[in-house]
Amino acid sequence: MTNTEDSRSITRTFFEDMLPVGLRDNKAMFELLRGSICVAVQDVGAWTLVFGKYEEGCYREELNESADCVMVWEQAAFEKALQGEELTEDENPKLYGDPSLVESLGRMMHSATRGQLGIRTS
């Protein structure tokens, strides 16, 4: 497996396995929030969450450019963030829209994984 394939695998594991568990485990917080967030990782995929009611379809693999918050990541930078590594200014994602949704998602994931991801929430 190449480094690129490893990165895709790590990214997909986060979105397909860890994020759904984090959302389910923080269902009450998920349902208090309003808005939508789309996270796009170049060369891997895009995922959209619609906060409010936790139900099938509130989270799916989909690019939604009209979400309340859209984050666009370079693949290597996203992997570094998952590992808890410091990002350079150039590696930070492009963020369009409401940044408070990113902070809320980060808190949910940090709580669900008990910090195991190394994701910084501030």
Secondary structure, 3 states (H helix, E strand, C coil): CCHHHHHHHHHHHHHHHHHHHHHHHCHHHHHHCCEEEEEEECCCEEEEEEECCCCCCCEEECCCCCCCEEEEECHHHHHHHHCCCCCCHHHCCEEEECHHHHHHHHHHHHHHHCCCCCCCCC
